[in-house]
Amino acid sequence: MYPNHTMDRRSTPTPTRRRWLAACGGASVGIAGLSGCTGSDDSDGENGTSESDGDGEKPDENGTNGSHNGSIGESWPMARFSANNGMVTDEWSGPEGPLEERWTVEIEDGAVSGPVVGHGLVYVADETSTLHAIDHTTGDVEWTYEPELPPETPPNPQWEPTTPAVTDDAVYFLTETLYALEPKSGDVLWSIELGSLYSGDIRVYDGIVYVHNGGKLYAIDSNNQTIVWEDEASSTQDIAIGDDGMFYVVRRTNNGHDYEVMGIDISSKGTEWTYSPPGNVASGFGLLVRDGTVYLNEMEKLLMIDGVTGDVEILAEFEQTSELVPTTGRAPTIADGIAYSPAPSRYPAVQAVNLSTGKEPDIWDSSALKNGPTGIQPFVTDGTLYVWRDPGYVQLDAINTKTGKQQWTTHTTDHIDLIGGRIRGYAILSDTVVFTYNSGSGSTISTLEPE
C-alpha cells in the first residue's frame, strides 16, 4: 500500500508527515490545499501547434469505445468512460475485491472533478481551475497546470470543476477556455476561449471535442483547433455522442420543473428533434446512446428514443412501492441485452430489465441486492456490475450481472478522515479503482487495490 499525499497550493508538492510516518510504520492524516504549477497536467492546453489530438473514443454496439490510450485496462478516457456514456467494456476484468487503499491525495478546501486515467497518470481538475496529473501507481504528483483566469473570476466559485478527458495525444481541460495539453508533460498544445467558468461536460469522438459549458454547446475540431458548431442550451444536465456523431443533450426547462432531450446533427447545423414529456416531469437527466437509440430513466419509466426521428417508446415501467419514484433519473447501463437503472433508497440498488421482454430477467434476484440510493451510473465488465450506493454513494458493490448476487463489497471511504460528502466520479481499471470524494471540509483523490 502507498501512503497518503497532500498538495500545497503555494509550492511544489512535498512529502507529508503521513508519508514520512508510513516509512516508520505509522500514519497520520494531513490535509492541505491543491494547486501550483510544476509542469503540465491532464487538461487541455494551448500552444499553437497543429498536432492531431487523437480521434477519441468510438462508441460501438457493446458500449465500448474502440482503442484506449495506455495499456488495456489502464485507461478511463472521459467522465462516463466513453463518448456515448456506455460504461461497459469487454476488454478487461476489474479488480478482485474487497479492496484497500493504495494511495490518497487530500485537499483542504474546494471540490475536485471526477478522475480520468491514461498514460499511467490520473488526471483531476480542482475548484481553483488547476489540473493535476498524478502517478497511478505511486500517487506522486507528476505535474500541475494552472492557467491565468480572467480578472472577474470569483475567488471562491460555487460550482464543481469539469471532469477532463484524455486521448492518445491530448488531455482536455475546461475553464473559461478549452485547453489541449500534452498528456505526459502538461505542455499546452492549443486552446480556444469559450467564455464561461461554470461546470460543464467534455466528450471526445472521431477527432471532435464536444463541450457543454455555461449554457452553451460546442463542437471543436481537434485537428485544426476551430469551433465547427455552437449553440445555446441553458440548464444542460448531460451530453452524449452517437456513433454517427449526433450530439444528444438533456436539459432542464420550465424553471427546473421539466426537461427536454435534443438530437442535434452538427453537420446540418441544427436540432433534428426535441422530446419533452407532457406535464411537469423533473427527471430524466442522464443519457445513454447505444445502436442509434437514446436511453434514459423518466420517473418510473425506462424510455427509448430513436436517435434519428426522436420517436419515443416506453421500454419498461417499474413498480412504485413508496413515495419515491423507482429510478434516480441517472442514465442506465446496458450490457448483454440487460439495462441496469440506478434506484433511490427504499428500492434495490439497481433495476434490471431485459431489453427483449421489458421485464426483469428470469434469474435476476432483486432481493439479493442491498437498497439504494444509487446516484452514479454503474459500470459493467466481464460479468460484474459495479454499483455505488448508500448516502454519498460510498459503498461499492460488485454484483453478478446475471443473478444480481453480490460478489464482494467495499466501503470506499473508510480510510478518509472526512464525512458528509459524496463520490464525485470513478474509474474501474483492471487492477484498481480510482475515485474522487468531495465534502464540506475537504476533498480526496484515492486509488484502491485488492487486499
Secondary structure, DSSP 8 states (H G I E B T S, - for coil): ---EEE--TTS-----HHHHHHHTT------B-----SS--SSB-----------B----TTS--S--SSSTTS-B-STTSSTT---EESS-----SSEEEEEEEEESSS-B---EEETTEEEEEBTTS-EEEEETTT--EEEEE-----TT--SS--S-----EE-SS-EEEESSEEEEE-TTT--EEEEEE----S-EEEEEETTEEEEEETTEEEEEETTTTEEEEEEE-TTEEEEEE-TT--EEEEEEEGGGTEEEEEEEETTTTEEEEEE--SS--------EEETTEEEEEETTEEEEEETTT--EEEEEE----SSS-S--S---EEETTEEEEE--TTSBSEEEEETTTSS--TT--GGGS-B--B-S--EEETTEEEEEESGGG-EEEEEETTT--EEEEEETTTT----S-EEEEEEE-SS-EEEEEEETTEEEEEEEEE-
